[in-house]
Amino acid sequence: MPRRMANTDCIVSGAAHALLPSGEGGRRPDEGDAAIAPSTLLTLTRSPQRRPPSPKGRGVTRPARGITLLELVMVAAIIGILASLAVPSFKRAIEQSRADVAATNLRAIWSAQRLYWLDNRTYAADLATLQSLDLVDGSLASQPFYQYEISAADSSGFTALAIRAGSSLWGGTLSIDGSGNVSGVLSADGEADIVPNY
């Protein structure tokens, strides 16, 4: 029994004109009782698929393009501009955190003075007295960014200072009194003053 062929986009070649679908000048292969001789078989080939043309009309593709020197210079310039905007605010944030640490240390001195006053009914005249009684940390005297001292003390009150040291840009003094109020600012040329957030 002969095979049926679908009506597809195939190219028909050879001497089997009779096997074309009806209406094409022949009869269908399943009509009649005659078998098809092997010499009259069809040669079927698929119609070639065309590739879309390349944008430039050539079939040759170019390798991927690299980065040019101009692009590298522009990227470096943008990074430099962003860094110049970020660095001053970063330095200011670091200085603000140092001022906050100094204010915290002044509060530690205030707490130590209150404990000293409970035992002695007067405030300590210097940090060495508070350190000898382990009321404040011994490393307080060797802090790299601030120098701490007690400037005035008697039975009614005291004043402790944190003096900014080791900076060519920032300067100033923070202080705390017997009531626990921290005051003072840090200043630098061309910069807004820094007040501790404690």
NORDA-V106949 format. One record per pair of residues at least 12 apart in sequence whose C-alpha atoms are under 7 Angstrom apart, sorted by the first residue. I is the first residue (numbers start at 1). J is the second residue. D is the distance in whole Angstrom. If there is no record, write none. Layout:
I_J_D / I_J_D
This chain:
1_35_7 / 2_29_6 / 2_30_7 / 2_35_7 / 4_29_7 / 9_47_7 / 10_44_6 / 10_45_6 / 10_46_5 / 10_47_6 / 11_44_6 / 11_45_6 / 11_46_7 / 11_47_6 / 12_42_7 / 12_43_6 / 12_44_6 / 13_42_6 / 13_43_6 / 13_44_7 / 14_42_6 / 14_43_6 / 15_40_6 / 16_40_5 / 16_41_6 / 16_42_6 / 96_194_6 / 96_196_7 / 99_196_5 / 100_196_5 / 100_197_6 / 100_198_6 / 102_146_7 / 102_162_7 / 103_182_7 / 103_196_6 / 103_198_6 / 106_160_7 / 106_176_6 / 108_136_7 / 109_136_7 / 110_178_7 / 110_180_6 / 112_130_7 / 112_135_5 / 112_136_6 / 121_155_6 / 122_154_6 / 122_155_4 / 123_153_6 / 123_154_6 / 123_155_6 / 123_157_7 / 123_158_7 / 124_153_6 / 125_150_6 / 125_152_7 / 125_153_5 / 126_149_7 / 126_150_5 / 127_149_6 / 127_150_7 / 145_164_6 / 145_165_5 / 145_166_6 / 146_162_6 / 146_163_5 / 146_164_5 / 146_165_5 / 147_162_6 / 147_163_5 / 147_164_7 / 147_165_7 / 148_161_6 / 148_162_5 / 148_163_6 / 149_161_5 / 149_162_7 / 157_178_5 / 158_177_6 / 158_178_5 / 159_175_7 / 159_176_6 / 159_177_5 / 159_178_7 / 160_175_6 / 160_176_5 / 160_177_7 / 161_173_7 / 161_174_6 / 161_175_4 / 161_176_7 / 162_174_5 / 162_175_6 / 169_188_6 / 170_186_6 / 170_187_6 / 170_188_5 / 171_186_6 / 171_187_6 / 171_188_7 / 172_185_6 / 172_186_5 / 172_187_6 / 173_185_7 / 173_186_7
